Amino acid sequence: MIGVAILGSTGSIGTTALRVLERQHTRYRVAALTAHSNKVLLAEQATRWQPGYVGLVQDGSGHPAGWETGPQCLVRAAQRDDVQVVLNSVVGAAGLDATLAALERGKRVALANKETLVMAGALTQAAAKRGGGEIVPVDSEHSAILQCISGRPRSEVRRLILTASGGPFRSWTRAQLESATLADALKHPTWNMGRKITVDSATLANKALEVIEAHILFGIPYEQIDVVVHPQSVVHSMVEFVDGSVLAQVGQPTMEIPVLYALTHPERVVDHGISSFDPVKMSPLTFEPVRLDDFPALALGREAGMAGGAAPAVFNAANEAAVALFLDGKIRFMEIPRAIRSALDAVGGAPSETRVALGEADARARAHVREHFAC
């Protein structure tokens, strides 16, 4: 059986993965579980799955004996000999070192932690080359692209078209956005996700991260990666080929499908937990242009990706810092992209050749945002 480590097992993707593994128990076993701070749910998962390793990132008392605590538990879980697949659903830059460690040990990384690639795309690719590991995306958009282009040379691809739900503010005016509250931002119309990624979806920073991730994963130039708003979240992405043909991956808006495919790629296996697709029920399907002036985070992310170097890491770090302040009620919604712009101007050209240099750029960007708002 294939051993799976789930990093971030108590979050949205982690709990989704465990539902999938429940149905695929004859092929996979849960070898390791880690969580950030939800000791109660982690204990329930550990009792159910009996993994060989349990880790809790946030150190503290009150956890069962035998658990390892502290940030190093992510890397320890990813490196275990009884783990062949690491599903990394850690939120933010904290997931980077575990991804690097898994790739260097020749493991498959089912990656839901897009910040890993955004922050250190070149380092992750080098780690995979050294160790023989591989990255298979969990994000529904990149899973869709992978399914559309598998086995085809990149020279046949004219462009990638990522779809975005538009989030809770798709129809809001700029004046309304300026007064948007946290409660407003957390009302995602399609997906049930964690607070940070839900805010990212509202600003379209999440789509900016996905544009950078698509460039790194598939080697497609930024000029050939487009984004379109698709409120129904049924078409997960499209690939246009040089002859004008377009392939789209279509399915219900559930993360169980891309999670399963990340585990089994390039195979497909039977999963009776996914109901049959009903195109009539899912209709109509609509598409709209992105309002870039009202959602500037998307253009800022593309700009950072094209600049390269430390700029993508700075974009990610500034966004994380600004979203944390927004979640704490210390800044307004539209101050998030303004903070990103300021950080890119101040720190975007920082050195980026090593893990240490990227870490320093990340820290400087976060500090800049806090200083920018005097927090």
Stockholm file with secondary structure:
# STOCKHOLM 1.0

chainA/1-375         MIGVAILGSTGSIGTTALRVLERQHTRYRVAALTAHSNKVLLAEQATRWQPGYVGLVQDGSGHPAGWETGPQCLVRAAQRDDVQVVLNSVVGAAGLDATLAALERGKRVALANKETLVMAGALTQAAAKRGGGEIVPVDSEHSAILQCISGRPRSEVRRLILTASGGPFRSWTRAQLESATLADALKHPTWNMGRKITVDSATLANKALEVIEAHILFGIPYEQIDVVVHPQSVVHSMVEFVDGSVLAQVGQPTMEIPVLYALTHPERVVDHGISSFDPVKMSPLTFEPVRLDDFPALALGREAGMAGGAAPAVFNAANEAAVALFLDGKIRFMEIPRAIRSALDAVGGAPSETRVALGEADARARAHVREHFAC
#=GR chainA/1-375 SS CEEEEEETTTSHHHHHHHHHHHHTTTTEEEEEEEESSCHHHHHHHHHHHCCSEEEESSCCSSCCTTCEESTHHHHHHHHCTTCSEEEECCCSGGGHHHHHHHHHTTCEEEECCTHHHHHHHHHHHHHHHHHCCEEEECSHHHHHHHHHHTTSCGGGEEEEEEEECCGGGTTCCHHHHHTCCHHHHTCCSSCCCCHHHHHHHHHTHHHHHHHHHHHHHHCCCGGGEEEEECTTCCEEEEEEETTSCEEEEECCSCTHHHHHHHHHTTCCCCCTTSCCCCHHHHCCCCCBCCCTTTCTHHHHHHHHHHHCTTHHHHHHHHHHHHHHHHHTTSSCTTHHHHHHHHHHHHHTTSCCSSHHHHHHHHHHHHHHHHHHTTC
#=GC SS_cons         CEEEEEETTTSHHHHHHHHHHHHTTTTEEEEEEEESSCHHHHHHHHHHHCCSEEEESSCCSSCCTTCEESTHHHHHHHHCTTCSEEEECCCSGGGHHHHHHHHHTTCEEEECCTHHHHHHHHHHHHHHHHHCCEEEECSHHHHHHHHHHTTSCGGGEEEEEEEECCGGGTTCCHHHHHTCCHHHHTCCSSCCCCHHHHHHHHHTHHHHHHHHHHHHHHCCCGGGEEEEECTTCCEEEEEEETTSCEEEEECCSCTHHHHHHHHHTTCCCCCTTSCCCCHHHHCCCCCBCCCTTTCTHHHHHHHHHHHCTTHHHHHHHHHHHHHHHHHTTSSCTTHHHHHHHHHHHHHTTSCCSSHHHHHHHHHHHHHHHHHHTTC
//
